[in-house]
C-alpha cells in the first residue's frame, strides 16, 4: 500500500502509527508543515526502508513561518521530497495571500536550483495560481497535486502541465471527488490518507486506510482491487525513476 501524503508526526500516537506502517510494509510520504519540524519528523523514518519525509511550509502557515525559509534551504539537499507546500485561496487565508505567494515562489525557485524535487502540493481554491507558478519554474520537479478539488477545466490544465495526483478516501467519499478521479490519467495517480487531518465519520484516517481509496479507484477504473493496487505501485515506481540520482 502507498500513502503519498500524510502528516505522520501529527498523530497523537505517531510512533505506533509509524510502527504499524512498517509492519504492513507500506510506502509512506510523511509531509511536514514547517521547516522547523523537519528534523524531528525525518527522525521517525530512520531505520525504515519505505518511509520518506518531505520538507514543507504549508500555505496556511506561510504568514507565520516565512522566517523559516532559511531552514528550508538548509535542509533541502537532505531529501528529494518537498511537501506540504502550495497556495490556499480559501476566504480565511486569502488575507495572507502575499506571504503564501512569496513562500511558494521561494520553494519552487530553490527546488529548481537544486535540480528538481517531487512536490506534494496543496491547491485548495487556488489551482490556477498554483499552475501559473509551476509554469514559471518548469524544472522545479514533479508536482503531485494532493486532494485536487478544482474544476474540470482546471484539471485539464493541470494534466496538460504534467501534474500528478494523490487521492484518498475522504476525497473519494464525495460525488465530486469520484467524478474528478474518473478524469485523472491513470498512469499519474497515487493514493494518500492526508491523516490525521482527513476524516471519515469523525475518525482520523490512518495510512493503511488507503485500502479504501484503492477499492474506490478499482471500481472507477473497472479493475479488480489487486489490479488497481498493482497499477498504483507501478505509478510510484515510474515517479521515483524520474528523480533517480
TAFENNOR-V221456 format. One record per backbone hydrogen bond with DSSP energy under -1.0 kcal/mol. NH is the residue of the N-H (numbers start at 1). CO is the residue of the C=O. E is the energy in kcal/mol with one decimal. If there is no record, write none. Layout:
NH | CO | E
NH | CO | E
This chain:
3 | 27 | -2.9
4 | 191 | -3.1
6 | 29 | -1.8
7 | 195 | -3.3
10 | 7 | -1.9
11 | 8 | -1.1
14 | 11 | -1.2
17 | 13 | -2.1
18 | 14 | -2.6
19 | 15 | -2.6
20 | 16 | -2.1
21 | 17 | -2.1
22 | 18 | -2.1
23 | 19 | -2.5
24 | 20 | -2.0
25 | 22 | -1.2
26 | 21 | -2.5
27 | 1 | -2.4
28 | 50 | -2.4
29 | 3 | -2.8
30 | 52 | -3.4
31 | 6 | -2.7
32 | 83 | -2.1
37 | 34 | -1.4
38 | 35 | -1.7
41 | 37 | -2.5
42 | 38 | -3.1
43 | 39 | -1.4
45 | 42 | -1.0
46 | 43 | -1.0
48 | 45 | -1.8
52 | 28 | -3.1
54 | 30 | -2.4
55 | 81 | -1.7
58 | 33 | -2.1
61 | 58 | -2.0
65 | 61 | -2.3
66 | 62 | -1.1
68 | 65 | -2.6
69 | 66 | -1.5
72 | 68 | -2.0
73 | 69 | -2.5
74 | 70 | -2.0
75 | 71 | -1.8
76 | 72 | -1.4
78 | 75 | -2.3
79 | 76 | -1.4
82 | 118 | -2.9
83 | 55 | -1.2
85 | 120 | -1.7
87 | 122 | -2.0
89 | 124 | -2.6
93 | 90 | -1.9
94 | 90 | -1.5
96 | 93 | -1.6
97 | 94 | -1.9
100 | 96 | -2.1
101 | 97 | -2.8
102 | 98 | -2.3
103 | 99 | -2.5
104 | 100 | -2.8
105 | 101 | -2.7
106 | 102 | -2.0
107 | 103 | -2.7
108 | 104 | -2.5
109 | 105 | -2.5
110 | 106 | -2.6
111 | 107 | -2.4
112 | 108 | -2.3
113 | 109 | -2.3
114 | 110 | -1.7
115 | 112 | -1.3
116 | 111 | -2.9
117 | 140 | -2.1
118 | 80 | -2.8
119 | 142 | -2.8
120 | 82 | -3.0
121 | 144 | -2.6
122 | 85 | -3.2
126 | 123 | -2.2
130 | 126 | -2.2
131 | 127 | -2.7
132 | 128 | -2.4
133 | 129 | -2.1
134 | 130 | -2.2
135 | 131 | -2.1
136 | 132 | -1.2
140 | 137 | -2.0
142 | 117 | -1.6
144 | 119 | -3.4
145 | 164 | -2.8
146 | 121 | -2.4
147 | 166 | -2.3
155 | 151 | -2.3
156 | 152 | -2.2
157 | 153 | -1.8
158 | 154 | -2.3
159 | 155 | -2.6
160 | 156 | -2.4
161 | 157 | -1.7
162 | 159 | -1.2
163 | 158 | -2.4
164 | 143 | -3.2
165 | 188 | -2.4
166 | 145 | -1.9
167 | 190 | -2.4
172 | 168 | -2.4
174 | 171 | -1.3
178 | 174 | -2.1
179 | 175 | -2.2
180 | 176 | -2.4
181 | 177 | -2.5
182 | 178 | -1.9
183 | 180 | -1.6
184 | 181 | -1.0
188 | 185 | -2.6
189 | 186 | -1.0
190 | 165 | -2.4
192 | 167 | -1.9
194 | 5 | -2.9
198 | 194 | -2.7
200 | 203 | -2.0
203 | 200 | -1.7
205 | 198 | -2.6
209 | 206 | -2.1
210 | 207 | -1.6
211 | 208 | -1.5
212 | 209 | -1.7
214 | 210 | -2.5
215 | 211 | -2.2
216 | 212 | -2.3
217 | 213 | -2.8
218 | 214 | -2.5
219 | 215 | -1.7
220 | 216 | -2.3
221 | 217 | -2.9
223 | 218 | -2.8
228 | 224 | -2.4
229 | 225 | -2.4
230 | 226 | -2.0
231 | 227 | -2.2
232 | 228 | -2.2
233 | 229 | -2.1
234 | 230 | -2.2
235 | 231 | -2.0
236 | 232 | -2.2
237 | 233 | -2.2
238 | 234 | -2.1
239 | 235 | -2.5
240 | 236 | -2.7
241 | 237 | -1.9
242 | 238 | -1.1
243 | 240 | -1.2
244 | 241 | -1.1
